[in-house]
Amino acid sequence: MSLIKCKVCGNHISSKLKNCPYCDYPVQNKSSKLPIGYLIIILFIIFAIVININNTSKTEAVSKVNNTNKLAYELATINKGGYVSETDITITRFDYLLRSLENKTFESKSEIADMTVKCQKILREKYGIEMKLLSIMEDLNDSIPSGSKVKYAEIAGVYIQQIK
């Protein structure tokens, strides 16, 4: 307990009192107020929680997509040049093309995706031709008749020769 001076009557009184016993003036007890440091800490914690909730929802959305079709999502991201919503139609389109091409070729979906990205890179770097992955994959899928089994790399090579 400490003694403080009443602002109105000037008498020394206990800091634990709510009112001055001499003049009944309310005593402003400094310990009853939150220090500014505590306020800053509380605001920082609230800010951190909000940021964490925001990041968690984005991570969950991407995780949902990765669980359903990670490869199609990655191709759609490359195709668009950045973040793609999990409801973006290009994911569905890439998924269809990967399944279709896997049935028409000897390669797996992963190999088809890798070769398509490589085809895009060759067109861009060697011939200066910019093409979207989706266009390349659709053109290659259209060029292979249904019911046939071919090597995807050979078809992609012929495609590059035709485009240049």
C-alpha positions in Angstrom: 0.0 0.0 0.0 1.3 3.5 -0.9 0.1 6.9 0.0 -1.0 9.3 -2.7 -2.0 12.9 -2.6 -5.7 13.7 -3.3 -6.0 16.0 -6.2 -8.8 18.0 -4.7 -8.1 18.4 -1.0 -4.4 17.6 -0.9 -4.6 15.1 1.9 -2.5 12.0 1.9 -4.6 8.9 1.4 -4.2 5.2 0.7 -3.9 4.3 -3.0 -6.3 1.4 -2.4 -9.2 3.6 -1.6 -11.9 4.3 -4.2 -12.8 7.7 -2.9 -11.0 10.3 -0.7 -12.4 10.0 2.9 -12.0 13.8 3.4 -13.7 15.2 0.2 -15.2 12.1 -1.4 -13.4 12.7 -4.6 -12.9 9.5 -6.7 -9.3 8.3 -6.5 -7.8 7.4 -9.9 -6.0 4.2 -9.0 -3.3 3.7 -11.7 -3.3 -0.1 -11.1 -6.9 -0.3 -12.2 -6.0 0.9 -15.7 -4.4 -1.4 -18.2 -0.9 -0.2 -19.1 -0.4 0.6 -22.8 2.1 -2.3 -23.1 -0.7 -4.8 -22.2 -2.9 -3.2 -24.9 -0.2 -3.6 -27.5 0.4 -7.2 -26.6 -3.4 -8.0 -26.7 -3.7 -6.3 -30.1 -0.7 -8.2 -31.4 -2.2 -11.5 -30.3 -5.5 -10.7 -31.9 -3.7 -9.7 -35.1 -1.7 -13.0 -35.1 -4.8 -15.0 -34.6 -6.6 -13.3 -37.5 -3.5 -13.8 -39.8 -3.3 -17.5 -38.8 -7.0 -18.0 -39.5 -6.7 -16.4 -42.9 -3.6 -18.5 -43.8 -5.2 -21.7 -42.5 -8.3 -21.2 -44.8 -6.0 -20.7 -47.8 -4.0 -23.7 -46.9 -7.1 -25.8 -46.5 -8.4 -24.7 -49.9 -5.1 -25.6 -51.6 -5.0 -28.9 -49.6 -8.5 -29.8 -50.8 -7.4 -29.3 -54.4 -4.2 -31.2 -53.9 -6.1 -34.2 -52.5 -8.5 -34.3 -55.4 -6.1 -33.6 -58.3 -2.8 -32.1 -57.5 -1.4 -32.5 -61.0 -4.3 -30.8 -62.7 -4.1 -28.0 -60.2 -0.3 -27.5 -60.7 -0.8 -27.4 -64.5 -3.6 -24.8 -64.1 -1.3 -22.7 -61.9 1.5 -22.8 -64.5 -1.0 -22.1 -67.3 -2.4 -19.0 -65.5 1.0 -17.9 -64.2 0.0 -17.8 -60.6 -2.6 -18.7 -58.0 -5.7 -20.5 -59.3 -9.0 -20.9 -57.3 -9.9 -24.5 -56.5 -13.1 -24.0 -58.5 -11.3 -22.8 -61.6 -12.6 -24.6 -64.7 -9.1 -25.1 -66.1 -8.4 -27.6 -63.3 -11.3 -29.7 -64.6 -10.1 -29.3 -68.1 -6.6 -30.4 -67.3 -7.9 -33.4 -65.3 -10.0 -34.5 -68.4 -7.0 -34.0 -70.8 -4.7 -36.0 -68.5 -7.1 -38.9 -68.3 -7.8 -38.8 -72.0 -4.1 -38.7 -72.9 -3.2 -41.4 -70.4 -5.7 -43.7 -72.2 -4.3 -42.8 -75.7 -0.6 -43.0 -74.8 1.9 -45.3 -73.0 2.8 -42.6 -70.5 1.4 -41.8 -67.0 -0.4 -38.5 -66.2 2.8 -37.2 -64.5 4.9 -38.0 -67.5 2.4 -36.4 -69.8 2.3 -33.2 -67.7 6.2 -33.1 -67.6 6.4 -33.5 -71.4 3.8 -30.8 -72.0 5.7 -28.3 -69.8 8.9 -29.3 -71.6 7.1 -28.8 -75.0 6.0 -25.3 -73.9 9.5 -24.5 -72.7 11.1 -25.5 -76.1 8.5 -23.5 -78.0 9.3 -20.4 -75.9 13.0 -20.6 -75.5 14.1 -22.1 -78.9 11.4 -20.6 -81.2 10.1 -17.6 -79.3 6.5 -18.9 -79.4 4.3 -18.3 -76.4 1.6 -20.9 -75.9 -0.5 -21.8 -72.9 -0.2 -25.4 -71.6 -3.9 -25.9 -72.0 -3.7 -25.1 -75.7 -0.8 -27.4 -76.3 -2.4 -30.3 -74.4 -5.8 -29.8 -76.2 -4.0 -29.7 -79.6 -2.1 -32.9 -78.8 -5.2 -34.7 -77.4 -7.1 -33.7 -80.6 -4.3 -35.0 -82.8 -4.4 -38.6 -81.3 -7.4 -40.7 -82.5 -9.4 -42.4 -79.8 -8.6 -46.1 -79.3 -5.0 -45.7 -80.4 -1.9 -46.1 -78.2 1.1 -43.9 -79.1 4.2 -42.4 -77.5 3.4 -38.9 -76.2 6.9 -37.7 -76.7 6.8 -38.5 -80.4 3.5 -36.7 -80.9 4.8 -33.7 -78.9 7.9 -33.6 -81.1 5.9 -33.6 -84.3 3.7 -30.9 -82.8 6.7 -28.7 -82.1 7.9 -29.2 -85.7 4.5 -28.2 -87.0 4.1 -25.1 -84.8 7.6 -23.6 -85.5 
